[in-house]
Amino acid sequence: AEDYMKKTPGVNINVQGGGSAVGIQSALNGVAQIGMADLVRLPPEAKELKRFVAAQDGICIIVHPSNQIENLTSEQIRAIYSGRINNWKEIGGIDKSITVVSREAGSGTRSSFEDLVFEGLKLRGDAIIGDSNGTVREAVINDPQAIGYISHGVVNEKVKPLKINGVSPTCENIIAGKYKLVRPIYLLTNQDPETSVKLILD
C-alpha cells in the first residue's frame, strides 16, 4: 500500500488487521473494498466474493535460537500442539517443559495450521494465545522453551524456523511445493472491482 500510494498520488489505501474472519466479513458487508484472508479453505460465505491469489505463504514453526532442535516431523508437531508431548527431551532436546504458543480463533494462520497439521486433533488447553504473527514471534523470542508458528514473511534472526520432515521453509522450497505448510493469501472483493481497486489488485 505504501509503495502504491507513493507511485499514485491522490490514492489513499488504509490497511487494517484483525484476522481472516474480519477480512472476509469486511469485504462481504462493504466495510472494506478489499478483504484479505490467508486460509487453506475459505468458509462457505466467502463463495460470494471475487477472489485473487496474491501469494503463497509458508507457515514456519519457530523456536528460540538457543534451542538445539533443528527438525520436527508432522507427527511431533501434532503431539506437541495437542498435549501428547510436553518436554523437549521427548524429541531430543533438553529436559525442559515446552511452552506452546498459538494464534487466536478466527486467525487465518491458525485455521490453516490446523487444517494442514492437526488431522482432527484439538489444541491443548494450556497454550499461550497470541493475537498476531508479531505477538507469537515475541513470545518465542522471550522464552527459550517456546514453540510457535508464524508467517514466513515475518521470520527474523531472533527466532529459528525449523525444518519440517527434513525440509527447510525457504522461498525456493515453498515455491517448488517441497515445503508443505503453505496456504494461499487471498485478496477478496464483493463485486467486480471498480477502476481504482482493480489497479491496486493488478
C-alpha positions as CSV (number, residue, x, y, z in Angstrom):
1,A,0.0,0.0,0.0
2,E,2.8,2.4,0.9
3,D,4.6,1.7,-2.4
4,Y,1.4,2.1,-4.4
5,M,0.5,5.4,-2.8
6,K,4.0,6.8,-3.5
7,K,3.6,5.9,-7.2
8,T,0.0,7.1,-7.4
9,P,-0.6,10.5,-5.8
10,G,-4.2,11.1,-4.7
11,V,-4.9,7.4,-3.9
12,N,-5.3,6.6,-0.2
13,I,-5.2,2.9,1.0
14,N,-6.0,2.2,4.6
15,V,-4.8,-1.2,5.8
16,Q,-6.1,-2.7,9.0
17,G,-5.6,-6.1,10.7
18,G,-8.0,-8.3,12.6
19,G,-7.6,-11.8,11.0
20,S,-9.1,-13.6,8.0
21,A,-12.6,-13.7,9.5
22,V,-12.6,-9.9,9.7
23,G,-11.2,-9.6,6.2
24,I,-14.0,-11.8,4.8
25,Q,-16.8,-10.1,6.7
26,S,-15.4,-6.6,5.8
27,A,-15.5,-7.5,2.1
28,L,-18.9,-9.0,2.4
29,N,-20.6,-6.1,4.2
30,G,-18.8,-3.4,2.3
31,V,-16.7,-2.0,5.1
32,A,-13.6,-2.7,3.0
33,Q,-13.3,-2.7,-0.7
34,I,-10.6,-5.4,-0.5
35,G,-10.6,-8.0,2.3
36,M,-7.6,-10.2,3.0
37,A,-7.6,-13.8,4.0
38,D,-4.9,-16.4,4.3
39,L,-6.7,-19.7,4.6
40,V,-6.2,-23.2,3.1
41,R,-10.1,-23.4,2.9
42,L,-12.2,-20.4,2.6
43,P,-15.5,-20.6,4.6
44,P,-18.8,-21.0,2.6
45,E,-19.8,-17.3,3.0
46,A,-16.7,-16.3,1.0
47,K,-18.1,-18.1,-2.1
48,E,-20.0,-14.9,-2.9
49,L,-16.7,-12.9,-3.1
50,K,-14.4,-12.5,-6.1
51,R,-11.0,-13.9,-5.1
52,F,-7.5,-13.2,-6.3
53,V,-4.5,-15.2,-5.1
54,A,-1.8,-12.7,-4.2
55,A,0.8,-15.1,-2.8
56,Q,1.6,-18.5,-1.4
57,D,2.8,-18.1,2.2
58,G,4.7,-20.7,4.2
59,I,3.8,-21.2,7.9
60,C,7.0,-21.6,9.8
61,I,7.4,-23.5,13.1
62,I,9.7,-21.3,15.1
63,V,11.8,-21.8,18.3
64,H,14.3,-19.8,20.3
65,P,17.7,-19.7,18.5
66,S,19.3,-21.4,21.6
67,N,17.1,-24.4,21.1
68,Q,19.1,-27.4,19.7
69,I,16.2,-28.9,17.8
70,E,16.5,-28.3,14.0
71,N,13.8,-30.6,12.6
72,L,10.3,-31.9,13.6
73,T,8.1,-34.4,11.9
74,S,4.4,-33.6,11.3
75,E,3.5,-36.2,13.9
76,Q,5.8,-34.5,16.5
77,I,4.1,-31.1,15.8
78,R,0.7,-32.7,16.3
79,A,1.8,-34.3,19.5
80,I,3.2,-31.0,20.9
81,Y,0.2,-28.9,20.0
82,S,-2.3,-31.5,21.2
83,G,-0.5,-32.0,24.5
84,R,0.9,-35.6,24.0
85,I,4.5,-34.3,24.1
86,N,5.2,-31.8,26.9
87,N,9.0,-31.9,27.3
88,W,11.8,-31.1,24.8
89,K,13.7,-34.2,26.0
90,E,11.0,-36.4,24.4
91,I,12.1,-35.2,20.9
92,G,15.9,-35.0,21.5
93,G,16.1,-31.7,23.3
94,I,16.9,-30.6,26.8
95,D,14.9,-31.6,29.9
96,K,12.6,-28.6,30.0
97,S,8.8,-28.1,29.6
98,I,7.6,-26.9,26.2
99,T,5.8,-23.6,26.1
100,V,3.3,-23.9,23.3
101,V,2.2,-20.6,21.6
102,S,-0.7,-20.5,19.1
103,R,-2.9,-17.9,17.4
104,E,-6.4,-16.8,18.3
105,A,-9.6,-18.4,16.9
106,G,-10.5,-16.6,13.7
107,S,-6.9,-16.2,12.6
108,G,-6.2,-17.5,9.1
109,T,-2.8,-18.6,10.2
110,R,-4.3,-20.8,13.0
111,S,-7.1,-22.2,10.7
112,S,-4.6,-23.1,8.0
113,F,-2.1,-24.5,10.6
114,E,-4.9,-26.7,12.0
115,D,-6.1,-27.8,8.5
116,L,-2.5,-28.7,7.4
117,V,-1.3,-30.3,10.7
118,F,-4.0,-31.2,13.2
119,E,-5.9,-34.0,11.4
120,G,-8.9,-33.6,13.8
121,L,-7.0,-33.1,17.0
122,K,-7.7,-30.2,19.4
123,L,-5.3,-27.5,20.6
124,R,-4.0,-28.2,24.1
125,G,-5.7,-26.2,26.8
126,D,-2.6,-24.6,28.3
127,A,-1.4,-23.0,25.0
128,I,-0.5,-19.3,25.2
129,I,-2.6,-17.4,22.6
130,G,-1.1,-14.6,20.6
131,D,-3.3,-12.2,18.6
132,S,-0.9,-11.6,15.7
133,N,2.2,-13.1,14.0
134,G,4.3,-10.4,15.8
135,T,2.9,-11.4,19.2
136,V,3.7,-15.1,18.7
137,R,7.2,-14.2,17.5
138,E,7.8,-12.0,20.6
139,A,6.6,-14.8,22.9
140,V,9.2,-17.2,21.3
141,I,12.0,-14.5,21.4
142,N,11.3,-14.1,25.1
143,D,11.1,-17.8,26.1
144,P,13.9,-20.2,25.2
145,Q,11.5,-23.2,25.7
146,A,8.7,-21.8,23.5
147,I,7.5,-23.1,20.1
148,G,5.2,-21.1,17.8
149,Y,4.1,-20.8,14.2
150,I,4.1,-17.6,12.1
151,S,4.0,-16.4,8.5
152,H,7.2,-16.9,6.6
153,G,7.2,-13.2,5.8
154,V,7.8,-12.2,9.5
155,V,10.6,-14.6,10.4
156,N,13.7,-12.7,11.6
157,E,17.1,-13.5,13.0
158,K,15.7,-13.5,16.6
159,V,13.8,-16.8,16.0
160,K,14.8,-20.1,14.4
161,P,12.5,-21.7,11.8
162,L,12.6,-25.5,11.9
163,K,12.7,-28.0,9.1
164,I,9.5,-30.0,8.8
165,N,10.0,-33.6,7.8
166,G,13.6,-32.6,6.8
167,V,12.5,-29.7,4.5
168,S,13.6,-26.1,5.3
169,P,11.0,-23.4,4.9
170,T,12.9,-21.4,2.2
171,C,11.3,-19.4,-0.5
172,E,12.6,-21.9,-3.1
173,N,11.1,-24.9,-1.2
174,I,7.8,-23.1,-0.8
175,I,7.6,-22.2,-4.5
176,A,8.6,-25.7,-5.6
177,G,6.0,-27.3,-3.4
178,K,8.5,-29.2,-1.3
179,Y,7.7,-27.4,1.9
180,K,4.1,-28.5,2.8
181,L,2.9,-26.0,5.4
182,V,1.7,-23.4,2.8
183,R,-1.5,-21.5,2.4
184,P,-2.7,-19.0,-0.3
185,I,-3.1,-15.4,0.5
186,Y,-6.4,-14.1,-1.0
187,L,-7.5,-10.6,-1.8
188,L,-11.3,-10.6,-1.8
189,T,-13.8,-8.1,-3.3
190,N,-17.6,-8.1,-3.1
191,Q,-18.1,-7.5,-6.8
192,D,-16.1,-6.9,-10.0
193,P,-13.6,-4.4,-8.7
194,E,-14.0,-0.8,-9.8
195,T,-11.2,1.0,-11.6
196,S,-9.1,2.2,-8.6
197,V,-9.4,-1.2,-6.8
198,K,-8.7,-3.1,-10.0
199,L,-5.5,-1.1,-10.5
200,I,-4.4,-1.9,-6.9
201,L,-5.1,-5.6,-7.4
202,D,-3.3,-5.7,-10.7
